[in-house]
Amino acid sequence: MEILPERTVERLSHYRRVLSKLLEINKEYIYSHEIAKLLHITPVQVRRDLMLIGHSGTLRKGYRIRELISLIGTIIDNPEKYKVAIVGFGKLGHALLNYLTENESNLHLVALFDTNPEKIGTTNNNVICYSVDRIPEIIKRYKIDMALLTLPPQFAQLTANQLVESGVKGIINYTSSILSIEGAFLEQYDMIASLEKVAYFTKPEFYL
């Protein structure tokens, strides 16, 4: 299969989460317009995404939910769990740690990194916090695939470069610094842009 568009992969993840919730209440089939309504997108978009992964439903019943969940898993998951590190163990780092260790997913958090001597060497939810000076060593030792950056923005680019040089293949940047990297996939999560987008669409004149 060819590499899927980024947005398609993102939507497939959303589809799976929604479908898994429906499976829990014993729903067996679903139509594209039902998926679209739940995720605030168009039925055409849903059908296009599912056609890209070679799946089609029936006119009479739609898509079989369990089968679709399984197919999405074979496409976007790794046979083995992806190994993840968090770089910057502040409040956001703590929140991500709790989420990743308390929710079942294909992501396995194996290391934390920070510069604070009081945090270095501590174990949090069975995950050890290391000094950032040990990034190359720990990334290679545990064959870490992905890193989440939650450190001060002025250190983000240098740290991202070091992570990629050490073998990391995917980075999610939660800092306000705009990064440029080669040799790995970068996802830039801009919280301010998201907040400003929501604020724009809540202007009173849009609801007169």
C-alpha positions as CSV (number, residue, x, y, z in Angstrom):
1,M,0.0,0.0,0.0
2,E,1.2,3.5,-0.8
3,I,1.9,6.0,2.0
4,L,-1.4,7.6,3.1
5,P,-1.9,11.4,3.4
6,E,-1.2,12.7,6.8
7,R,-4.8,13.9,7.4
8,T,-6.1,10.5,6.3
9,V,-4.0,8.8,8.9
10,E,-5.2,11.3,11.5
11,R,-8.9,10.7,10.6
12,L,-8.4,6.9,10.6
13,S,-7.3,7.2,14.2
14,H,-10.4,9.2,15.0
15,Y,-12.6,6.6,13.2
16,R,-11.1,3.8,15.3
17,R,-11.7,5.5,18.6
18,V,-15.3,6.4,17.7
19,L,-16.0,2.9,16.4
20,S,-14.5,1.3,19.4
21,K,-16.9,3.2,21.6
22,L,-19.8,2.0,19.5
23,L,-18.6,-1.6,19.6
24,E,-18.8,-1.3,23.4
25,I,-22.5,-0.7,23.2
26,N,-23.0,-3.6,20.8
27,K,-23.5,-1.7,17.6
28,E,-22.4,-3.9,14.7
29,Y,-22.8,-1.8,11.6
30,I,-22.5,1.9,10.7
31,Y,-23.0,4.1,7.7
32,S,-20.5,6.7,6.4
33,H,-23.0,9.5,7.2
34,E,-23.2,8.3,10.8
35,I,-19.4,8.4,11.2
36,A,-19.3,11.8,9.5
37,K,-21.9,13.2,11.9
38,L,-19.9,12.0,15.0
39,L,-16.7,13.6,13.7
40,H,-18.2,16.7,12.1
41,I,-16.9,15.9,8.6
42,T,-18.6,14.9,5.4
43,P,-19.8,11.4,4.4
44,V,-17.8,11.9,1.1
45,Q,-14.6,12.3,3.1
46,V,-15.3,9.2,5.2
47,R,-15.9,7.1,2.1
48,R,-12.7,8.5,0.4
49,D,-10.6,7.6,3.4
50,L,-12.0,4.1,3.6
51,M,-11.6,3.6,-0.1
52,L,-7.9,4.5,0.2
53,I,-7.4,1.6,2.6
54,G,-9.4,-0.8,0.4
55,H,-12.6,-1.0,2.4
56,S,-16.2,-0.6,1.3
57,G,-19.5,-1.2,3.0
58,T,-22.8,-2.4,1.8
59,L,-25.8,-0.3,0.8
60,R,-28.1,-2.3,3.1
61,K,-26.0,-2.3,6.3
62,G,-23.0,0.0,5.8
63,Y,-19.6,-0.9,7.4
64,R,-19.1,-3.8,9.8
65,I,-17.6,-2.0,12.8
66,R,-15.4,-4.8,14.2
67,E,-14.0,-5.5,10.7
68,L,-13.2,-1.9,10.1
69,I,-11.5,-1.4,13.5
70,S,-9.3,-4.4,12.7
71,L,-8.4,-3.1,9.3
72,I,-7.5,0.3,10.5
73,G,-5.3,-1.3,13.2
74,T,-3.3,-3.4,10.6
75,I,-2.6,-0.2,8.6
76,I,-1.7,2.4,11.2
77,D,-0.3,0.3,14.0
78,N,3.1,-1.4,14.3
79,P,3.2,-5.1,15.0
80,E,5.2,-4.2,18.1
81,K,4.4,-1.1,20.2
82,Y,6.1,2.1,19.4
83,K,8.6,3.2,22.0
84,V,8.1,6.8,23.2
85,A,10.1,9.3,25.2
86,I,9.0,12.6,26.8
87,V,11.6,15.4,26.8
88,G,10.8,18.0,29.4
89,F,9.0,16.7,32.5
90,G,7.0,19.7,33.6
91,K,3.2,19.9,34.0
92,L,2.4,19.0,30.4
93,G,5.0,16.2,30.5
94,H,3.2,14.8,33.6
95,A,-0.1,15.0,31.9
96,L,1.2,13.1,28.8
97,L,2.8,10.6,31.1
98,N,-0.5,9.9,32.9
99,Y,-2.4,9.6,29.6
100,L,0.1,7.2,28.0
101,T,0.4,5.0,31.0
102,E,-3.3,4.9,31.9
103,N,-4.8,4.3,28.5
104,E,-4.2,1.3,26.2
105,S,-2.6,2.2,22.9
106,N,0.1,1.1,20.6
107,L,2.5,3.6,22.3
108,H,4.8,2.4,25.1
109,L,6.4,5.2,27.1
110,V,9.9,4.0,28.1
111,A,11.8,7.2,29.1
112,L,11.5,10.7,30.5
113,F,14.2,13.4,30.1
114,D,14.7,16.6,32.1
115,T,17.4,19.0,33.4
116,N,16.1,19.3,36.9
117,P,18.4,17.4,39.4
118,E,15.3,16.7,41.6
119,K,13.5,14.9,38.8
120,I,16.5,13.0,37.3
121,G,16.6,9.5,38.6
122,T,13.0,9.4,39.8
123,T,10.6,6.8,38.7
124,N,7.1,8.0,37.6
125,N,4.4,5.4,36.7
126,N,7.3,2.9,36.3
127,V,9.1,5.2,33.9
128,I,12.6,6.5,34.8
129,C,13.5,10.2,34.3
130,Y,17.0,10.6,32.8
131,S,19.2,13.7,32.3
132,V,18.9,15.2,28.9
133,D,22.7,14.7,28.6
134,R,21.9,11.0,28.3
135,I,19.5,11.3,25.3
136,P,21.8,9.6,22.7
137,E,22.6,6.7,25.1
138,I,19.0,6.0,26.2
139,I,17.4,6.5,22.7
140,K,19.8,3.9,21.3
141,R,19.6,1.6,24.3
142,Y,15.8,1.3,24.2
143,K,15.5,1.9,20.4
144,I,13.0,4.7,21.0
145,D,10.9,5.5,17.9
146,M,9.1,8.7,18.9
147,A,9.7,11.7,21.2
148,L,7.3,14.3,22.6
149,L,8.8,17.7,23.2
150,T,7.4,19.6,26.2
151,L,10.6,21.5,27.2
152,P,11.2,25.3,27.0
153,P,11.0,26.5,23.4
154,Q,14.5,27.9,23.2
155,F,15.9,24.4,23.6
156,A,13.5,22.6,21.2
157,Q,15.5,22.8,17.9
158,L,18.8,21.7,19.4
159,T,17.0,18.8,21.3
160,A,15.1,17.8,18.2
161,N,18.3,17.6,16.2
162,Q,19.9,15.5,18.9
163,L,16.9,13.1,19.0
164,V,17.0,12.6,15.2
165,E,20.7,12.0,15.2
166,S,20.2,9.4,18.0
167,G,17.6,7.5,15.9
168,V,14.2,8.9,16.7
169,K,11.9,8.8,13.6
170,G,8.9,10.8,14.8
171,I,8.6,14.0,16.9
172,I,5.6,15.8,18.3
173,N,6.5,19.3,19.2
174,Y,4.3,20.8,21.9
175,T,6.5,23.9,22.3
176,S,5.9,27.3,20.6
177,S,9.1,27.0,18.7
178,I,8.7,26.3,14.9
179,L,11.1,23.4,14.2
180,S,12.9,22.3,11.0
181,I,14.2,18.8,10.9
182,E,15.3,16.2,8.3
183,G,15.3,12.4,8.6
184,A,12.2,12.2,10.8
185,F,8.5,13.0,10.7
186,L,7.5,16.1,12.6
187,E,4.1,17.0,14.0
188,Q,3.8,20.6,15.2
189,Y,1.1,20.9,17.8
190,D,0.3,24.6,18.2
191,M,-2.0,25.1,21.2
192,I,-2.2,28.9,20.7
193,A,-3.3,28.5,17.0
194,S,-6.0,26.1,18.1
195,L,-7.3,28.4,20.8
196,E,-7.3,31.4,18.5
197,K,-9.2,29.3,15.9
198,V,-11.9,28.4,18.4
199,A,-12.0,32.0,19.6
200,Y,-12.5,33.2,16.1
201,F,-15.5,30.9,15.5
202,T,-17.1,31.9,18.7
203,K,-17.4,35.6,17.7
204,P,-20.9,36.9,18.6
205,E,-21.6,38.1,15.0
206,F,-21.5,34.5,13.8
207,Y,-24.5,33.6,16.0
208,L,-26.8,36.6,15.3
